[in-house]
């Protein structure tokens, strides 16, 4: 499966979350670290859902870059 991961750069770290898996988040000092952590988080999140007998949400989120004129 391929899930959309949203990355955000903060002042001193990076954050990541998965819109299709509420509560699946990660924080790391670098972009590379946060991607590694969110990948592990997705796997653990899915495993926990299955262990609880819950359905694993299908990936449905997509992204699109939109250009706008800056004022």
DRENMAR-116141 format. One record per atom (N, C-alpha, C, CB): residue in three letters; x, y, z. Coordinates in pm, whole numbers, padded with zeros to 5 digits, always signed. Glycine has a CB too. Example, Ala and Ser with C-alpha at 12.3 -4.5 7.8 and 13.67 -1.06 7.14 Angstrom:
<rs>
ALA+01319-00569+00780;ALA+01230-00450+00780;ALA+01320-00330+00780;ALA+01131-00447+00905;SER+01285-00225+00708;SER+01367-00106+00714;SER+01290+00003+00787;SER+01408-00060+00572;
</rs>
This chain:
<rs>
UNK+00084-00118+00000;UNK+00000+00000+00000;UNK+00088+00124+00000;UNK-00095+00000+00121;UNK+00037+00228-00056;UNK+00106+00357-00056;UNK+00015+00461+00006;UNK+00148+00399-00200;UNK+00061+00520+00117;UNK-00015+00624+00185;UNK+00051+00759+00164;UNK-00028+00593+00336;UNK-00030+00861+00149;UNK+00022+00997+00143;UNK+00073+01036+00281;UNK-00088+01096+00094;UNK+00195+01088+00285;UNK+00255+01137+00408;UNK+00278+01287+00392;UNK+00390+01062+00441;UNK+00227+01365+00486;UNK+00246+01509+00484;UNK+00365+01541+00574;UNK+00117+01585+00531;UNK+00463+01611+00517;UNK+00582+01653+00592;UNK+00573+01801+00620;UNK+00711+01620+00514;UNK+00611+01839+00741;UNK+00614+01980+00779;UNK+00747+02010+00846;UNK+00495+02015+00873;UNK+00811+02119+00804;UNK+00937+02159+00864;UNK+00909+02264+00970;UNK+01036+02213+00756;UNK+00953+02235+01092;UNK+00940+02330+01201;UNK+01071+02404+01221;UNK+00898+02260+01330;UNK+01081+02480+01328;UNK+01202+02557+01355;UNK+01322+02467+01382;UNK+01180+02649+01474;UNK+01300+02355+01450;UNK+01413+02270+01487;UNK+01392+02123+01456;UNK+01441+02285+01633;UNK+01281+02089+01389;UNK+01254+01949+01359;UNK+01157+01937+01242;UNK+01198+01876+01482;UNK+01133+01813+01204;UNK+01035+01783+01099;UNK+00923+01702+01161;UNK+01101+01707+00981;UNK+00803+01723+01111;UNK+00688+01645+01154;UNK+00628+01576+01033;UNK+00583+01733+01225;UNK+00560+01466+01056;UNK+00493+01394+00948;UNK+00364+01334+01001;UNK+00586+01283+00889;UNK+00263+01329+00914;UNK+00140+01260+00951;UNK+00077+01200+00826;UNK+00041+01356+01021;UNK-00014+01105+00850;UNK-00078+01031+00742;UNK-00227+01060+00748;UNK-00049+00877+00752;UNK-00281+01139+00655;UNK-00423+01175+00661;UNK-00518+01055+00665;UNK-00457+01260+00542;UNK-00483+00946+00599;UNK-00571+00830+00596;UNK-00561+00741+00720;UNK-00540+00748+00474;UNK-00464+00770+00807;UNK-00447+00693+00930;UNK-00443+00790+01048;UNK-00316+00606+00924;UNK-00559+00837+01093;UNK-00563+00934+01202;UNK-00482+00887+01323;UNK-00707+00961+01243;UNK-00400+00977+01374;UNK-00317+00946+01489;UNK-00180+00893+01455;UNK-00386+00848+01574;UNK-00156+00867+01327;UNK-00026+00816+01284;UNK+00063+00936+01254;UNK-00039+00721+01159;UNK+00154+00966+01347;UNK+00240+01084+01336;UNK+00383+01048+01375;UNK+00187+01199+01425;UNK+00476+01131+01334;UNK+00616+01113+01371;UNK+00684+01249+01373;UNK+00689+01017+01271;UNK+00792+01258+01452;UNK+00873+01378+01460;UNK+01019+01335+01457;UNK+00842+01461+01589;UNK+01100+01406+01378;UNK+01242+01375+01371;UNK+01324+01501+01351;UNK+01269+01276+01258;UNK+01452+01490+01378;UNK+01540+01606+01363;UNK+01570+01640+01218;UNK+01670+01582+01436;UNK+01563+01539+01129;UNK+01589+01561+00988;UNK+01475+01504+00905;UNK+01724+01498+00946;UNK+01471+01545+00779;UNK+01369+01493+00688;UNK+01386+01342+00673;UNK+01379+01563+00549;UNK+01509+01300+00659;UNK+01536+01157+00644;UNK+01489+01077+00766;UNK+01687+01134+00621;UNK+01517+01130+00884;UNK+01477+01061+01007;UNK+01326+01053+01019;UNK+01534+01131+01129;UNK+01256+01162+00990;UNK+01111+01160+01006;UNK+01047+01066+00904;UNK+01053+01302+00991;UNK+01104+01054+00785;UNK+01050+00960+00687;UNK+01069+00816+00734;UNK+01117+00980+00551;UNK+01183+00787+00792;UNK+01207+00653+00846;UNK+01107+00623+00958;UNK+01353+00640+00898;UNK+01089+00719+01047;UNK+00999+00700+01160;UNK+00853+00687+01119;UNK+01014+00813+01257;UNK+00809+00765+01020;UNK+00669+00756+00978;UNK+00644+00625+00906;UNK+00632+00876+00888;UNK+00742+00576+00831;UNK+00727+00446+00765;UNK+00706+00337+00872;UNK+00852+00413+00676;UNK+00789+00340+00975;UNK+00774+00244+01085;UNK+00639+00265+01156;UNK+00891+00260+01187;UNK+00601+00390+01172;UNK+00474+00421+01236;UNK+00354+00367+01160;UNK+00459+00568+01254;UNK+00360+00377+01028;UNK+00251+00326+00944;UNK+00240+00175+00962;UNK+00275+00360+00794;UNK+00353+00107+00959;UNK+00351-00039+00975;UNK+00293-00078+01111;UNK+00492-00096+00960;UNK+00337-00010+01218;UNK+00286-00039+01352;UNK+00138-00004+01366;UNK+00368+00037+01456;UNK+00098+00106+01304;UNK-00043+00149+01310;UNK-00133+00044+01245;UNK-00061+00286+01239;UNK-00092-00002+01127;UNK-00171-00104+01056;UNK-00175-00234+01138;UNK-00111-00131+00915;UNK-00062-00273+01194;UNK-00057-00395+01276;UNK-00152-00383+01396;UNK+00088-00421+01325;UNK-00152-00267+01460;UNK-00240-00246+01577;UNK-00387-00252+01536;UNK-00209-00110+01643;UNK-00421-00195+01421;UNK-00560-00202+01373;UNK-00600-00347+01350;UNK-00577-00120+01243;UNK-00514-00422+01284;UNK-00545-00563+01256;UNK-00558-00643+01385;UNK-00437-00626+01166;UNK-00466-00620+01480;UNK-00470-00691+01608;UNK-00600-00661+01683;UNK-00349-00652+01695;UNK-00653-00541+01666;UNK-00777-00502+01733;UNK-00901-00545+01654;UNK-00779-00351+01753;UNK-00879-00610+01539;UNK-00991-00655+01457;UNK-01059-00543+01381;UNK-01091-00724+01543;UNK-00990-00431+01367;UNK-01046-00317+01295;UNK-01001-00318+01149;UNK-01005-00185+01362;UNK-01079-00253+01066;UNK-01046-00244+00924;UNK-00929-00147+00904;UNK-01169-00197+00842;UNK-00844-00179+00810;UNK-00733-00090+00773;UNK-00784+00002+00664;UNK-00606-00172+00726;UNK-00784+00134+00689;UNK-00834+00227+00586;UNK-00751+00219+00458;UNK-00834+00370+00640;UNK-00821+00217+00348;UNK-00752+00221+00219;UNK-00693+00359+00198;UNK-00849+00184+00103;UNK-00578+00365+00133;UNK-00522+00497+00103;UNK-00608+00568-00001;UNK-00376+00484+00053;UNK-00657+00685+00035;UNK-00740+00761-00058;UNK-00691+00904-00079;UNK-00882+00764-00009;UNK-00610+00954+00014;UNK-00563+01093+00004;UNK-00463+01108-00110;UNK-00499+01138+00137;UNK-00469+01221-00176;UNK-00377+01256-00283;UNK-00330+01398-00259;UNK-00444+01241-00425;UNK-00227+01439-00329;UNK-00180+01576-00314;UNK-00170+01643-00450;UNK-00044+01579-00242;UNK-00174+01773-00445;UNK-00161+01853-00567;UNK-00101+01987-00529;UNK-00300+01872-00639;UNK+00001+02027-00598;UNK+00059+02159-00577;UNK-00022+02258-00659;UNK+00212+02162-00616;UNK-00061+02368-00595;UNK-00141+02471-00661;UNK-00063+02600-00659;UNK-00280+02488-00593;UNK-00042+02657-00775;UNK+00028+02784-00784;UNK-00072+02899-00768;UNK+00103+02796-00919;UNK-00034+02996-00689;UNK-00116+03115-00672;UNK-00027+03238-00686;UNK-00190+03115-00535;UNK-00084+03348-00721;UNK-00010+03472-00732;UNK+00005+03531-00593;UNK-00080+03571-00829;UNK+00128+03560-00553;UNK+00152+03621-00423;UNK+00122+03770-00432;UNK+00299+03597-00376;UNK+00057+03819-00331;UNK+00020+03961-00331;UNK+00131+04047-00274;UNK-00109+03983-00252;
</rs>
